[in-house]
């Protein structure tokens, strides 16, 4: 995967602090207590990535694009997240 500079609008940061170019966010889920996004990389391949890897979190440009284009799924997952957090007392 190609390294990319911090602050770019279509990048994601990995655990080592490296940045990679995101082609598209395909899916979203609430899994093991966190939001995750199924990412297609510009250099090929797809992986599930947690929200913490995206600079600016849900405000990340690619996540906002996914939200706009997938409003129904976004709402479903956010309700699932709220319900899970409510059950945990968060």
PDB file of N, CA, C and O in Angstrom:
ATOM      1  N   UNK A   1       0.830  -1.183   0.000  1.00  0.00           N
ATOM      2  CA  UNK A   1       0.000   0.000   0.000  1.00  0.00           C
ATOM      3  C   UNK A   1       0.874   1.246   0.000  1.00  0.00           C
ATOM      4  O   UNK A   1       1.931   1.283   0.630  1.00  0.00           O
ATOM      5  N   UNK A   2       0.427   2.231  -0.695  1.00  0.00           N
ATOM      6  CA  UNK A   2       1.220   3.441  -0.853  1.00  0.00           C
ATOM      7  C   UNK A   2       1.148   4.314   0.388  1.00  0.00           C
ATOM      8  O   UNK A   2       0.070   4.549   0.934  1.00  0.00           O
ATOM      9  N   UNK A   3       2.279   4.782   0.820  1.00  0.00           N
ATOM     10  CA  UNK A   3       2.329   5.706   1.943  1.00  0.00           C
ATOM     11  C   UNK A   3       1.789   7.058   1.498  1.00  0.00           C
ATOM     12  O   UNK A   3       1.987   7.463   0.352  1.00  0.00           O
ATOM     13  N   UNK A   4       1.114   7.749   2.395  1.00  0.00           N
ATOM     14  CA  UNK A   4       0.492   9.018   2.044  1.00  0.00           C
ATOM     15  C   UNK A   4       0.656   9.996   3.193  1.00  0.00           C
ATOM     16  O   UNK A   4       0.758   9.579   4.347  1.00  0.00           O
ATOM     17  N   UNK A   5       0.683  11.252   2.907  1.00  0.00           N
ATOM     18  CA  UNK A   5       0.937  12.269   3.936  1.00  0.00           C
ATOM     19  C   UNK A   5      -0.269  12.478   4.839  1.00  0.00           C
ATOM     20  O   UNK A   5      -1.415  12.386   4.400  1.00  0.00           O
ATOM     21  N   UNK A   6       0.002  12.757   6.090  1.00  0.00           N
ATOM     22  CA  UNK A   6      -1.057  13.081   7.052  1.00  0.00           C
ATOM     23  C   UNK A   6      -1.830  14.295   6.576  1.00  0.00           C
ATOM     24  O   UNK A   6      -1.270  15.218   5.985  1.00  0.00           O
ATOM     25  N   UNK A   7      -3.109  14.277   6.839  1.00  0.00           N
ATOM     26  CA  UNK A   7      -3.932  15.414   6.465  1.00  0.00           C
ATOM     27  C   UNK A   7      -4.605  15.260   5.123  1.00  0.00           C
ATOM     28  O   UNK A   7      -5.497  16.045   4.799  1.00  0.00           O
ATOM     29  N   UNK A   8      -4.216  14.281   4.332  1.00  0.00           N
ATOM     30  CA  UNK A   8      -4.876  14.052   3.064  1.00  0.00           C
ATOM     31  C   UNK A   8      -6.298  13.568   3.332  1.00  0.00           C
ATOM     32  O   UNK A   8      -6.537  12.877   4.322  1.00  0.00           O
ATOM     33  N   UNK A   9      -7.224  13.916   2.480  1.00  0.00           N
ATOM     34  CA  UNK A   9      -8.632  13.643   2.759  1.00  0.00           C
ATOM     35  C   UNK A   9      -9.065  12.222   2.488  1.00  0.00           C
ATOM     36  O   UNK A   9     -10.153  11.842   2.921  1.00  0.00           O
ATOM     37  N   UNK A  10      -8.289  11.421   1.804  1.00  0.00           N
ATOM     38  CA  UNK A  10      -8.699  10.047   1.532  1.00  0.00           C
ATOM     39  C   UNK A  10      -7.692   9.044   2.066  1.00  0.00           C
ATOM     40  O   UNK A  10      -7.444   8.013   1.442  1.00  0.00           O
ATOM     41  N   UNK A  11      -7.111   9.346   3.223  1.00  0.00           N
ATOM     42  CA  UNK A  11      -6.122   8.448   3.806  1.00  0.00           C
ATOM     43  C   UNK A  11      -6.634   7.862   5.101  1.00  0.00           C
ATOM     44  O   UNK A  11      -7.577   8.363   5.713  1.00  0.00           O
ATOM     45  N   UNK A  12      -5.985   6.788   5.496  1.00  0.00           N
ATOM     46  CA  UNK A  12      -6.254   6.153   6.769  1.00  0.00           C
ATOM     47  C   UNK A  12      -4.912   5.872   7.422  1.00  0.00           C
ATOM     48  O   UNK A  12      -3.940   5.549   6.739  1.00  0.00           O
ATOM     49  N   UNK A  13      -4.857   5.991   8.725  1.00  0.00           N
ATOM     50  CA  UNK A  13      -3.633   5.754   9.471  1.00  0.00           C
ATOM     51  C   UNK A  13      -3.654   4.339  10.040  1.00  0.00           C
ATOM     52  O   UNK A  13      -4.655   3.920  10.620  1.00  0.00           O
ATOM     53  N   UNK A  14      -2.555   3.601   9.880  1.00  0.00           N
ATOM     54  CA  UNK A  14      -2.496   2.273  10.483  1.00  0.00           C
ATOM     55  C   UNK A  14      -1.870   2.357  11.872  1.00  0.00           C
ATOM     56  O   UNK A  14      -1.537   3.445  12.343  1.00  0.00           O
ATOM     57  N   UNK A  15      -1.710   1.208  12.524  1.00  0.00           N
ATOM     58  CA  UNK A  15      -1.192   1.163  13.895  1.00  0.00           C
ATOM     59  C   UNK A  15       0.224   1.702  14.013  1.00  0.00           C
ATOM     60  O   UNK A  15       0.631   2.120  15.097  1.00  0.00           O
ATOM     61  N   UNK A  16       0.984   1.701  12.924  1.00  0.00           N
ATOM     62  CA  UNK A  16       2.355   2.201  12.945  1.00  0.00           C
ATOM     63  C   UNK A  16       2.454   3.697  12.670  1.00  0.00           C
ATOM     64  O   UNK A  16       3.548   4.261  12.653  1.00  0.00           O
ATOM     65  N   UNK A  17       1.298   4.338  12.454  1.00  0.00           N
ATOM     66  CA  UNK A  17       1.315   5.762  12.155  1.00  0.00           C
ATOM     67  C   UNK A  17       1.502   6.062  10.681  1.00  0.00           C
ATOM     68  O   UNK A  17       1.642   7.224  10.299  1.00  0.00           O
ATOM     69  N   UNK A  18       1.505   5.028   9.842  1.00  0.00           N
ATOM     70  CA  UNK A  18       1.622   5.222   8.399  1.00  0.00           C
ATOM     71  C   UNK A  18       0.248   5.548   7.826  1.00  0.00           C
ATOM     72  O   UNK A  18      -0.773   5.161   8.395  1.00  0.00           O
ATOM     73  N   UNK A  19       0.220   6.251   6.716  1.00  0.00           N
ATOM     74  CA  UNK A  19      -1.026   6.622   6.070  1.00  0.00           C
ATOM     75  C   UNK A  19      -1.129   5.930   4.725  1.00  0.00           C
ATOM     76  O   UNK A  19      -0.142   5.796   4.002  1.00  0.00           O
ATOM     77  N   UNK A  20      -2.347   5.487   4.397  1.00  0.00           N
ATOM     78  CA  UNK A  20      -2.591   4.757   3.153  1.00  0.00           C
ATOM     79  C   UNK A  20      -3.779   5.365   2.423  1.00  0.00           C
ATOM     80  O   UNK A  20      -4.684   5.932   3.036  1.00  0.00           O
ATOM     81  N   UNK A  21      -3.758   5.237   1.117  1.00  0.00           N
ATOM     82  CA  UNK A  21      -4.767   5.823   0.252  1.00  0.00           C
ATOM     83  C   UNK A  21      -6.000   4.926   0.175  1.00  0.00           C
ATOM     84  O   UNK A  21      -5.910   3.759  -0.206  1.00  0.00           O
ATOM     85  N   UNK A  22      -7.150   5.486   0.543  1.00  0.00           N
ATOM     86  CA  UNK A  22      -8.420   4.774   0.501  1.00  0.00           C
ATOM     87  C   UNK A  22      -9.116   5.094  -0.818  1.00  0.00           C
ATOM     88  O   UNK A  22      -9.290   6.261  -1.167  1.00  0.00           O
ATOM     89  N   UNK A  23      -9.515   4.049  -1.550  1.00  0.00           N
ATOM     90  CA  UNK A  23     -10.274   4.256  -2.775  1.00  0.00           C
ATOM     91  C   UNK A  23     -11.749   4.476  -2.456  1.00  0.00           C
ATOM     92  O   UNK A  23     -12.377   5.399  -2.974  1.00  0.00           O
ATOM     93  N   UNK A  24     -12.294   3.611  -1.592  1.00  0.00           N
ATOM     94  CA  UNK A  24     -13.716   3.695  -1.277  1.00  0.00           C
ATOM     95  C   UNK A  24     -14.012   2.944   0.007  1.00  0.00           C
ATOM     96  O   UNK A  24     -13.356   1.950   0.321  1.00  0.00           O
ATOM     97  N   UNK A  25     -14.993   3.416   0.740  1.00  0.00           N
ATOM     98  CA  UNK A  25     -15.520   2.676   1.876  1.00  0.00           C
ATOM     99  C   UNK A  25     -16.770   1.963   1.373  1.00  0.00           C
ATOM    100  O   UNK A  25     -17.727   2.596   0.928  1.00  0.00           O
ATOM    101  N   UNK A  26     -16.742   0.641   1.451  1.00  0.00           N
ATOM    102  CA  UNK A  26     -17.805  -0.185   0.880  1.00  0.00           C
ATOM    103  C   UNK A  26     -18.933  -0.495   1.864  1.00  0.00           C
ATOM    104  O   UNK A  26     -20.108  -0.493   1.496  1.00  0.00           O
ATOM    105  N   UNK A  27     -18.560  -0.763   3.126  1.00  0.00           N
ATOM    106  CA  UNK A  27     -19.530  -1.209   4.128  1.00  0.00           C
ATOM    107  C   UNK A  27     -19.168  -0.629   5.486  1.00  0.00           C
ATOM    108  O   UNK A  27     -18.098  -0.055   5.685  1.00  0.00           O
ATOM    109  N   UNK A  28     -20.106  -0.802   6.410  1.00  0.00           N
ATOM    110  CA  UNK A  28     -19.896  -0.344   7.775  1.00  0.00           C
ATOM    111  C   UNK A  28     -20.576  -1.339   8.711  1.00  0.00           C
ATOM    112  O   UNK A  28     -21.594  -1.939   8.366  1.00  0.00           O
ATOM    113  N   UNK A  29     -19.991  -1.504   9.913  1.00  0.00           N
ATOM    114  CA  UNK A  29     -20.607  -2.365  10.919  1.00  0.00           C
ATOM    115  C   UNK A  29     -20.196  -1.911  12.316  1.00  0.00           C
ATOM    116  O   UNK A  29     -19.234  -1.162  12.487  1.00  0.00           O
ATOM    117  N   UNK A  30     -20.938  -2.377  13.298  1.00  0.00           N
ATOM    118  CA  UNK A  30     -20.566  -2.210  14.699  1.00  0.00           C
ATOM    119  C   UNK A  30     -20.149  -3.590  15.166  1.00  0.00           C
ATOM    120  O   UNK A  30     -20.977  -4.499  15.232  1.00  0.00           O
ATOM    121  N   UNK A  31     -18.874  -3.758  15.491  1.00  0.00           N
ATOM    122  CA  UNK A  31     -18.300  -5.073  15.743  1.00  0.00           C
ATOM    123  C   UNK A  31     -17.374  -5.016  16.946  1.00  0.00           C
ATOM    124  O   UNK A  31     -16.439  -4.216  16.979  1.00  0.00           O
ATOM    125  N   UNK A  32     -17.633  -5.862  17.929  1.00  0.00           N
ATOM    126  CA  UNK A  32     -16.807  -5.923  19.139  1.00  0.00           C
ATOM    127  C   UNK A  32     -16.635  -4.547  19.791  1.00  0.00           C
ATOM    128  O   UNK A  32     -15.535  -4.174  20.199  1.00  0.00           O
ATOM    129  N   UNK A  33     -17.731  -3.809  19.879  1.00  0.00           N
ATOM    130  CA  UNK A  33     -17.710  -2.540  20.587  1.00  0.00           C
ATOM    131  C   UNK A  33     -17.128  -1.355  19.838  1.00  0.00           C
ATOM    132  O   UNK A  33     -16.818  -0.334  20.452  1.00  0.00           O
ATOM    133  N   UNK A  34     -16.972  -1.467  18.524  1.00  0.00           N
ATOM    134  CA  UNK A  34     -16.438  -0.334  17.771  1.00  0.00           C
ATOM    135  C   UNK A  34     -16.991  -0.280  16.349  1.00  0.00           C
ATOM    136  O   UNK A  34     -17.381  -1.298  15.777  1.00  0.00           O
ATOM    137  N   UNK A  35     -17.014   0.915  15.799  1.00  0.00           N
ATOM    138  CA  UNK A  35     -17.398   1.079  14.400  1.00  0.00           C
ATOM    139  C   UNK A  35     -16.252   0.607  13.525  1.00  0.00           C
ATOM    140  O   UNK A  35     -15.087   0.893  13.802  1.00  0.00           O
ATOM    141  N   UNK A  36     -16.592  -0.122  12.460  1.00  0.00           N
ATOM    142  CA  UNK A  36     -15.595  -0.575  11.502  1.00  0.00           C
ATOM    143  C   UNK A  36     -16.105  -0.317  10.088  1.00  0.00           C
ATOM    144  O   UNK A  36     -17.308  -0.320   9.829  1.00  0.00           O
ATOM    145  N   UNK A  37     -15.163  -0.096   9.193  1.00  0.00           N
ATOM    146  CA  UNK A  37     -15.486   0.204   7.804  1.00  0.00           C
ATOM    147  C   UNK A  37     -14.710  -0.735   6.888  1.00  0.00           C
ATOM    148  O   UNK A  37     -13.520  -0.976   7.091  1.00  0.00           O
ATOM    149  N   UNK A  38     -15.402  -1.262   5.874  1.00  0.00           N
ATOM    150  CA  UNK A  38     -14.783  -2.156   4.901  1.00  0.00           C
ATOM    151  C   UNK A  38     -14.208  -1.287   3.795  1.00  0.00           C
ATOM    152  O   UNK A  38     -14.948  -0.675   3.025  1.00  0.00           O
ATOM    153  N   UNK A  39     -12.887  -1.239   3.721  1.00  0.00           N
ATOM    154  CA  UNK A  39     -12.152  -0.310   2.863  1.00  0.00           C
ATOM    155  C   UNK A  39     -11.609  -1.022   1.631  1.00  0.00           C
ATOM    156  O   UNK A  39     -11.048  -2.114   1.721  1.00  0.00           O
ATOM    157  N   UNK A  40     -11.787  -0.382   0.479  1.00  0.00           N
ATOM    158  CA  UNK A  40     -11.090  -0.789  -0.737  1.00  0.00           C
ATOM    159  C   UNK A  40      -9.914   0.160  -0.901  1.00  0.00           C
ATOM    160  O   UNK A  40     -10.087   1.378  -0.916  1.00  0.00           O
ATOM    161  N   UNK A  41      -8.717  -0.404  -1.024  1.00  0.00           N
ATOM    162  CA  UNK A  41      -7.496   0.390  -1.131  1.00  0.00           C
ATOM    163  C   UNK A  41      -7.188   0.687  -2.593  1.00  0.00           C
ATOM    164  O   UNK A  41      -7.491  -0.123  -3.468  1.00  0.00           O
ATOM    165  N   UNK A  42      -6.590   1.839  -2.860  1.00  0.00           N
ATOM    166  CA  UNK A  42      -6.252   2.221  -4.233  1.00  0.00           C
ATOM    167  C   UNK A  42      -5.223   1.286  -4.853  1.00  0.00           C
ATOM    168  O   UNK A  42      -5.173   1.139  -6.074  1.00  0.00           O
ATOM    169  N   UNK A  43      -4.412   0.661  -4.031  1.00  0.00           N
ATOM    170  CA  UNK A  43      -3.398  -0.260  -4.544  1.00  0.00           C
ATOM    171  C   UNK A  43      -3.896  -1.699  -4.599  1.00  0.00           C
ATOM    172  O   UNK A  43      -3.136  -2.614  -4.915  1.00  0.00           O
ATOM    173  N   UNK A  44      -5.172  -1.892  -4.291  1.00  0.00           N
ATOM    174  CA  UNK A  44      -5.770  -3.219  -4.317  1.00  0.00           C
ATOM    175  C   UNK A  44      -5.987  -3.770  -2.926  1.00  0.00           C
ATOM    176  O   UNK A  44      -5.324  -3.375  -1.968  1.00  0.00           O
ATOM    177  N   UNK A  45      -6.911  -4.671  -2.838  1.00  0.00           N
ATOM    178  CA  UNK A  45      -7.218  -5.313  -1.566  1.00  0.00           C
ATOM    179  C   UNK A  45      -8.317  -4.592  -0.806  1.00  0.00           C
ATOM    180  O   UNK A  45      -8.618  -3.423  -1.047  1.00  0.00           O
ATOM    181  N   UNK A  46      -8.905  -5.340   0.125  1.00  0.00           N
ATOM    182  CA  UNK A  46      -9.970  -4.812   0.967  1.00  0.00           C
ATOM    183  C   UNK A  46      -9.779  -5.350   2.374  1.00  0.00           C
ATOM    184  O   UNK A  46      -9.394  -6.505   2.560  1.00  0.00           O
ATOM    185  N   UNK A  47     -10.054  -4.502   3.374  1.00  0.00           N
ATOM    186  CA  UNK A  47      -9.949  -4.913   4.774  1.00  0.00           C
ATOM    187  C   UNK A  47     -10.976  -4.162   5.614  1.00  0.00           C
ATOM    188  O   UNK A  47     -11.409  -3.066   5.259  1.00  0.00           O
ATOM    189  N   UNK A  48     -11.359  -4.774   6.739  1.00  0.00           N
ATOM    190  CA  UNK A  48     -12.175  -4.076   7.743  1.00  0.00           C
ATOM    191  C   UNK A  48     -11.222  -3.250   8.607  1.00  0.00           C
ATOM    192  O   UNK A  48     -10.209  -3.760   9.086  1.00  0.00           O
ATOM    193  N   UNK A  49     -11.554  -1.976   8.803  1.00  0.00           N
ATOM    194  CA  UNK A  49     -10.708  -1.072   9.587  1.00  0.00           C
ATOM    195  C   UNK A  49     -11.542  -0.357  10.654  1.00  0.00           C
ATOM    196  O   UNK A  49     -12.638   0.124  10.363  1.00  0.00           O
ATOM    197  N   UNK A  50     -11.029  -0.285  11.885  1.00  0.00           N
ATOM    198  CA  UNK A  50     -11.762   0.406  12.952  1.00  0.00           C
ATOM    199  C   UNK A  50     -11.734   1.926  12.767  1.00  0.00           C
ATOM    200  O   UNK A  50     -10.833   2.476  12.133  1.00  0.00           O
ATOM    201  N   UNK A  51     -12.727   2.577  13.327  1.00  0.00           N
ATOM    202  CA  UNK A  51     -12.865   4.034  13.209  1.00  0.00           C
ATOM    203  C   UNK A  51     -11.624   4.762  13.730  1.00  0.00           C
ATOM    204  O   UNK A  51     -11.278   5.824  13.213  1.00  0.00           O
ATOM    205  N   UNK A  52     -10.961   4.221  14.724  1.00  0.00           N
ATOM    206  CA  UNK A  52      -9.800   4.906  15.314  1.00  0.00           C
ATOM    207  C   UNK A  52      -8.651   5.088  14.313  1.00  0.00           C
ATOM    208  O   UNK A  52      -7.766   5.914  14.534  1.00  0.00           O
ATOM    209  N   UNK A  53      -8.660   4.335  13.234  1.00  0.00           N
ATOM    210  CA  UNK A  53      -7.592   4.445  12.230  1.00  0.00           C
ATOM    211  C   UNK A  53      -7.799   5.601  11.259  1.00  0.00           C
ATOM    212  O   UNK A  53      -6.887   5.951  10.509  1.00  0.00           O
ATOM    213  N   UNK A  54      -8.976   6.191  11.267  1.00  0.00           N
ATOM    214  CA  UNK A  54      -9.264   7.280  10.341  1.00  0.00           C
ATOM    215  C   UNK A  54      -9.004   8.622  11.007  1.00  0.00           C
ATOM    216  O   UNK A  54      -9.611   8.927  12.034  1.00  0.00           O
ATOM    217  N   UNK A  55      -8.109   9.431  10.441  1.00  0.00           N
ATOM    218  CA  UNK A  55      -7.923  10.775  10.984  1.00  0.00           C
ATOM    219  C   UNK A  55      -9.268  11.508  10.971  1.00  0.00           C
ATOM    220  O   UNK A  55      -9.999  11.438   9.983  1.00  0.00           O
ATOM    221  N   UNK A  56      -9.583  12.175  12.006  1.00  0.00           N
ATOM    222  CA  UNK A  56     -10.831  12.939  12.182  1.00  0.00           C
ATOM    223  C   UNK A  56     -12.045  12.059  12.427  1.00  0.00           C
ATOM    224  O   UNK A  56     -13.167  12.566  12.410  1.00  0.00           O
ATOM    225  N   UNK A  57     -11.870  10.768  12.652  1.00  0.00           N
ATOM    226  CA  UNK A  57     -12.986   9.888  12.997  1.00  0.00           C
ATOM    227  C   UNK A  57     -14.125   9.955  11.989  1.00  0.00           C
ATOM    228  O   UNK A  57     -13.895   9.894  10.781  1.00  0.00           O
ATOM    229  N   UNK A  58     -15.364  10.082  12.490  1.00  0.00           N
ATOM    230  CA  UNK A  58     -16.522  10.098  11.595  1.00  0.00           C
ATOM    231  C   UNK A  58     -16.564  11.339  10.726  1.00  0.00           C
ATOM    232  O   UNK A  58     -17.352  11.395   9.782  1.00  0.00           O
ATOM    233  N   UNK A  59     -15.747  12.325  11.012  1.00  0.00           N
ATOM    234  CA  UNK A  59     -15.677  13.528  10.182  1.00  0.00           C
ATOM    235  C   UNK A  59     -14.751  13.340   8.975  1.00  0.00           C
ATOM    236  O   UNK A  59     -14.664  14.223   8.122  1.00  0.00           O
ATOM    237  N   UNK A  60     -14.073  12.220   8.900  1.00  0.00           N
ATOM    238  CA  UNK A  60     -13.188  11.911   7.764  1.00  0.00           C
ATOM    239  C   UNK A  60     -14.003  12.005   6.472  1.00  0.00           C
ATOM    240  O   UNK A  60     -15.133  11.519   6.418  1.00  0.00           O
ATOM    241  N   UNK A  61     -13.447  12.615   5.449  1.00  0.00           N
ATOM    242  CA  UNK A  61     -14.148  12.846   4.193  1.00  0.00           C
ATOM    243  C   UNK A  61     -14.735  11.569   3.596  1.00  0.00           C
ATOM    244  O   UNK A  61     -15.878  11.577   3.140  1.00  0.00           O
ATOM    245  N   UNK A  62     -13.985  10.485   3.590  1.00  0.00           N
ATOM    246  CA  UNK A  62     -14.468   9.239   2.996  1.00  0.00           C
ATOM    247  C   UNK A  62     -15.622   8.643   3.810  1.00  0.00           C
ATOM    248  O   UNK A  62     -16.539   8.051   3.239  1.00  0.00           O
ATOM    249  N   UNK A  63     -15.582   8.794   5.117  1.00  0.00           N
ATOM    250  CA  UNK A  63     -16.677   8.303   5.956  1.00  0.00           C
ATOM    251  C   UNK A  63     -17.923   9.161   5.742  1.00  0.00           C
ATOM    252  O   UNK A  63     -19.035   8.636   5.690  1.00  0.00           O
ATOM    253  N   UNK A  64     -17.744  10.472   5.617  1.00  0.00           N
ATOM    254  CA  UNK A  64     -18.885  11.345   5.336  1.00  0.00           C
ATOM    255  C   UNK A  64     -19.505  11.019   3.977  1.00  0.00           C
ATOM    256  O   UNK A  64     -20.725  11.069   3.820  1.00  0.00           O
ATOM    257  N   UNK A  65     -18.675  10.689   3.008  1.00  0.00           N
ATOM    258  CA  UNK A  65     -19.176  10.293   1.686  1.00  0.00           C
ATOM    259  C   UNK A  65     -19.992   9.000   1.797  1.00  0.00           C
ATOM    260  O   UNK A  65     -21.064   8.881   1.203  1.00  0.00           O
ATOM    261  N   UNK A  66     -19.472   8.033   2.563  1.00  0.00           N
ATOM    262  CA  UNK A  66     -20.212   6.789   2.778  1.00  0.00           C
ATOM    263  C   UNK A  66     -21.547   7.090   3.449  1.00  0.00           C
ATOM    264  O   UNK A  66     -22.584   6.570   3.037  1.00  0.00           O
ATOM    265  N   UNK A  67     -21.523   7.920   4.470  1.00  0.00           N
ATOM    266  CA  UNK A  67     -22.750   8.274   5.200  1.00  0.00           C
ATOM    267  C   UNK A  67     -23.792   8.892   4.270  1.00  0.00           C
ATOM    268  O   UNK A  67     -24.969   8.541   4.336  1.00  0.00           O
ATOM    269  N   UNK A  68     -23.371   9.794   3.418  1.00  0.00           N
ATOM    270  CA  UNK A  68     -24.275  10.456   2.475  1.00  0.00           C
ATOM    271  C   UNK A  68     -24.881   9.448   1.491  1.00  0.00           C
ATOM    272  O   UNK A  68     -26.071   9.513   1.183  1.00  0.00           O
ATOM    273  N   UNK A  69     -24.066   8.529   1.006  1.00  0.00           N
ATOM    274  CA  UNK A  69     -24.513   7.572  -0.011  1.00  0.00           C
ATOM    275  C   UNK A  69     -25.198   6.335   0.565  1.00  0.00           C
ATOM    276  O   UNK A  69     -25.803   5.561  -0.176  1.00  0.00           O
ATOM    277  N   UNK A  70     -25.106   6.146   1.878  1.00  0.00           N
ATOM    278  CA  UNK A  70     -25.638   4.937   2.520  1.00  0.00           C
ATOM    279  C   UNK A  70     -26.376   5.290   3.810  1.00  0.00           C
ATOM    280  O   UNK A  70     -26.145   4.679   4.853  1.00  0.00           O
ATOM    281  N   UNK A  71     -27.254   6.266   3.732  1.00  0.00           N
ATOM    282  CA  UNK A  71     -27.937   6.803   4.920  1.00  0.00           C
ATOM    283  C   UNK A  71     -28.670   5.719   5.715  1.00  0.00           C
ATOM    284  O   UNK A  71     -28.594   5.696   6.944  1.00  0.00           O
ATOM    285  N   UNK A  72     -29.368   4.833   5.032  1.00  0.00           N
ATOM    286  CA  UNK A  72     -30.127   3.788   5.726  1.00  0.00           C
ATOM    287  C   UNK A  72     -29.198   2.886   6.536  1.00  0.00           C
ATOM    288  O   UNK A  72     -29.463   2.611   7.706  1.00  0.00           O
ATOM    289  N   UNK A  73     -28.112   2.428   5.917  1.00  0.00           N
ATOM    290  CA  UNK A  73     -27.163   1.564   6.618  1.00  0.00           C
ATOM    291  C   UNK A  73     -26.500   2.313   7.769  1.00  0.00           C
ATOM    292  O   UNK A  73     -26.324   1.755   8.852  1.00  0.00           O
ATOM    293  N   UNK A  74     -26.136   3.563   7.545  1.00  0.00           N
ATOM    294  CA  UNK A  74     -25.524   4.384   8.597  1.00  0.00           C
ATOM    295  C   UNK A  74     -26.442   4.431   9.817  1.00  0.00           C
ATOM    296  O   UNK A  74     -26.005   4.203  10.945  1.00  0.00           O
ATOM    297  N   UNK A  75     -27.714   4.729   9.577  1.00  0.00           N
ATOM    298  CA  UNK A  75     -28.680   4.833  10.679  1.00  0.00           C
ATOM    299  C   UNK A  75     -28.838   3.500  11.406  1.00  0.00           C
ATOM    300  O   UNK A  75     -28.921   3.478  12.634  1.00  0.00           O
ATOM    301  N   UNK A  76     -28.880   2.390  10.669  1.00  0.00           N
ATOM    302  CA  UNK A  76     -28.999   1.067  11.286  1.00  0.00           C
ATOM    303  C   UNK A  76     -27.828   0.778  12.218  1.00  0.00           C
ATOM    304  O   UNK A  76     -28.020   0.343  13.353  1.00  0.00           O
ATOM    305  N   UNK A  77     -26.634   1.019  11.738  1.00  0.00           N
ATOM    306  CA  UNK A  77     -25.439   0.720  12.528  1.00  0.00           C
ATOM    307  C   UNK A  77     -25.348   1.649  13.737  1.00  0.00           C
ATOM    308  O   UNK A  77     -24.985   1.206  14.827  1.00  0.00           O
ATOM    309  N   UNK A  78     -25.670   2.917  13.561  1.00  0.00           N
ATOM    310  CA  UNK A  78     -25.598   3.854  14.691  1.00  0.00           C
ATOM    311  C   UNK A  78     -26.626   3.496  15.768  1.00  0.00           C
ATOM    312  O   UNK A  78     -26.352   3.650  16.958  1.00  0.00           O
ATOM    313  N   UNK A  79     -27.802   3.020  15.361  1.00  0.00           N
ATOM    314  CA  UNK A  79     -28.799   2.565  16.343  1.00  0.00           C
ATOM    315  C   UNK A  79     -28.298   1.328  17.075  1.00  0.00           C
ATOM    316  O   UNK A  79     -28.487   1.198  18.285  1.00  0.00           O
ATOM    317  N   UNK A  80     -27.666   0.429  16.350  1.00  0.00           N
ATOM    318  CA  UNK A  80     -27.076  -0.765  16.960  1.00  0.00           C
ATOM    319  C   UNK A  80     -26.015  -0.360  17.983  1.00  0.00           C
ATOM    320  O   UNK A  80     -25.959  -0.915  19.080  1.00  0.00           O
ATOM    321  N   UNK A  81     -25.178   0.605  17.619  1.00  0.00           N
ATOM    322  CA  UNK A  81     -24.127   1.098  18.512  1.00  0.00           C
ATOM    323  C   UNK A  81     -24.736   1.719  19.764  1.00  0.00           C
ATOM    324  O   UNK A  81     -24.302   1.422  20.877  1.00  0.00           O
ATOM    325  N   UNK A  82     -25.729   2.570  19.594  1.00  0.00           N
ATOM    326  CA  UNK A  82     -26.394   3.209  20.739  1.00  0.00           C
ATOM    327  C   UNK A  82     -27.008   2.187  21.672  1.00  0.00           C
ATOM    328  O   UNK A  82     -26.873   2.292  22.891  1.00  0.00           O
ATOM    329  N   UNK A  83     -27.684   1.195  21.104  1.00  0.00           N
ATOM    330  CA  UNK A  83     -28.319   0.154  21.921  1.00  0.00           C
ATOM    331  C   UNK A  83     -27.280  -0.638  22.698  1.00  0.00           C
ATOM    332  O   UNK A  83     -27.474  -0.913  23.883  1.00  0.00           O
ATOM    333  N   UNK A  84     -26.183  -1.008  22.053  1.00  0.00           N
ATOM    334  CA  UNK A  84     -25.119  -1.761  22.720  1.00  0.00           C
ATOM    335  C   UNK A  84     -24.504  -0.940  23.847  1.00  0.00           C
ATOM    336  O   UNK A  84     -24.262  -1.467  24.933  1.00  0.00           O
ATOM    337  N   UNK A  85     -24.251   0.335  23.604  1.00  0.00           N
ATOM    338  CA  UNK A  85     -23.668   1.199  24.628  1.00  0.00           C
ATOM    339  C   UNK A  85     -24.642   1.419  25.784  1.00  0.00           C
ATOM    340  O   UNK A  85     -24.230   1.498  26.941  1.00  0.00           O
ATOM    341  N   UNK A  86     -25.911   1.515  25.473  1.00  0.00           N
ATOM    342  CA  UNK A  86     -26.935   1.666  26.497  1.00  0.00           C
ATOM    343  C   UNK A  86     -26.966   0.425  27.396  1.00  0.00           C
ATOM    344  O   UNK A  86     -27.064   0.535  28.618  1.00  0.00           O
ATOM    345  N   UNK A  87     -26.880  -0.758  26.772  1.00  0.00           N
ATOM    346  CA  UNK A  87     -26.869  -2.018  27.531  1.00  0.00           C
ATOM    347  C   UNK A  87     -25.636  -2.162  28.400  1.00  0.00           C
ATOM    348  O   UNK A  87     -25.667  -2.830  29.434  1.00  0.00           O
ATOM    349  N   UNK A  88     -24.532  -1.521  27.971  1.00  0.00           N
ATOM    350  CA  UNK A  88     -23.295  -1.576  28.765  1.00  0.00           C
ATOM    351  C   UNK A  88     -23.233  -0.466  29.808  1.00  0.00           C
ATOM    352  O   UNK A  88     -22.319  -0.431  30.632  1.00  0.00           O
ATOM    353  N   UNK A  89     -24.214   0.444  29.770  1.00  0.00           N
ATOM    354  CA  UNK A  89     -24.234   1.536  30.727  1.00  0.00           C
ATOM    355  C   UNK A  89     -23.308   2.678  30.377  1.00  0.00           C
ATOM    356  O   UNK A  89     -22.877   3.419  31.261  1.00  0.00           O
ATOM    357  N   UNK A  90     -22.995   2.833  29.107  1.00  0.00           N
ATOM    358  CA  UNK A  90     -22.094   3.908  28.661  1.00  0.00           C
ATOM    359  C   UNK A  90     -22.906   5.144  28.378  1.00  0.00           C
ATOM    360  O   UNK A  90     -22.351   6.172  27.989  1.00  0.00           O
TER     361      UNK A  90
END
